[in-house]
Amino acid sequence: MTTAVRLRLERADDVPRRLAEVVAGVARRAGLAERAAYRLRLAVDELATNVVTHGYHGGPGRLDVAAGYDADWVWLRLEDDAPPFDPRSHDSAPALDGPPREGGYGIFLALTNVDSFDYARIGGRNRSTLLMRRPGARVPAGVDAGGVDTVAVDSAVTDDGGTDGQYGTGRR
Amino acid sequence: MAFQTRTHVEGDVASIKLVGELDSRAAHRFNGVIAELTAQPLTRLVLLMEELSYMSSAGLRCLVFAHQKLGRGVEIVLVGTQQAVAETINLTGFDRSVVMQDPLGT
């Protein structure tokens, strides 16, 4: 069974809270453990805030959110119209020596907290898919979920969020 | 849950009780709370974390901000951090730049 959530985000200030609601809803329906739901929420929060801050530079833009589950996976998909950015290409591992730096943790946290992650540039849009295994899932870690249905969602992002990562070709 | 703080300064030790969820939106306010302490001659900043149920990387940057604003000589102590929040701190190596303590009396 696959279900999906549709929401409209009016302000970037609302993004973390609304995404938390989406994750809580799908996690509850799918029977996801509390710890896994927390990790999924953290991951999508980091990616979405990154889109708002660095993809749209705090300006207006669309962020489409869909979530659902099947027998083995809980999935959440983000799509945006920002310049191409594959989070997997971001040098996100924190430096293990020296003082902590101010940026660069969000993408790292996103990619390390999900059970599987996929990125694609489709139709001129960034599409990130985050997956968590459901309790009792038949698929082992690291196996992609394959095709899942999705429902696109419109959202108007008009304000600043504040996280790390960078779009385009340069890195800080 | 909305993010709330309560600050108490006694001598050269400031303590801030954190309640709720520290995401990118709340981080701006928390940085403001930290900035207000810069006029104090502190040696230690104690963050009471027991009721902080969520923290994103924006919260980690608040810790960096605290180090920068208060100076490296000010020890930052996190008390009673919930396990999920502690995992984020440990995963990013921040546990090496702060002191992680169990709740007092346990």
Boltz contact constraints between the chains, C-beta under 6 A:
constraints:
  - contact:
      token1: [A, 13]
      token2: [B, 25]
      max_distance: 6.0
  - contact:
      token1: [A, 16]
      token2: [B, 23]
      max_distance: 6.0
  - contact:
      token1: [A, 16]
      token2: [B, 25]
      max_distance: 6.0
  - contact:
      token1: [A, 38]
      token2: [B, 84]
      max_distance: 6.0
  - contact:
      token1: [A, 45]
      token2: [B, 56]
      max_distance: 6.0
  - contact:
      token1: [A, 46]
      token2: [B, 57]
      max_distance: 6.0
  - contact:
      token1: [A, 49]
      token2: [B, 24]
      max_distance: 6.0
  - contact:
      token1: [A, 94]
      token2: [B, 92]
      max_distance: 6.0
  - contact:
      token1: [A, 94]
      token2: [B, 93]
      max_distance: 6.0
  - contact:
      token1: [A, 96]
      token2: [B, 93]
      max_distance: 6.0
  - contact:
      token1: [A, 100]
      token2: [B, 64]
      max_distance: 6.0
  - contact:
      token1: [A, 100]
      token2: [B, 94]
      max_distance: 6.0
  - contact:
      token1: [A, 100]
      token2: [B, 97]
      max_distance: 6.0
  - contact:
      token1: [A, 102]
      token2: [B, 61]
      max_distance: 6.0
  - contact:
      token1: [A, 102]
      token2: [B, 64]
      max_distance: 6.0
  - contact:
      token1: [A, 105]
      token2: [B, 57]
      max_distance: 6.0
  - contact:
      token1: [A, 105]
      token2: [B, 60]
      max_distance: 6.0
  - contact:
      token1: [A, 105]
      token2: [B, 92]
      max_distance: 6.0
  - contact:
      token1: [A, 106]
      token2: [B, 57]
      max_distance: 6.0
  - contact:
      token1: [A, 109]
      token2: [B, 57]
      max_distance: 6.0
  - contact:
      token1: [A, 161]
      token2: [B, 24]
      max_distance: 6.0
  - contact:
      token1: [A, 162]
      token2: [B, 24]
      max_distance: 6.0
  - contact:
      token1: [A, 162]
      token2: [B, 58]
      max_distance: 6.0
  - contact:
      token1: [A, 163]
      token2: [B, 24]
      max_distance: 6.0
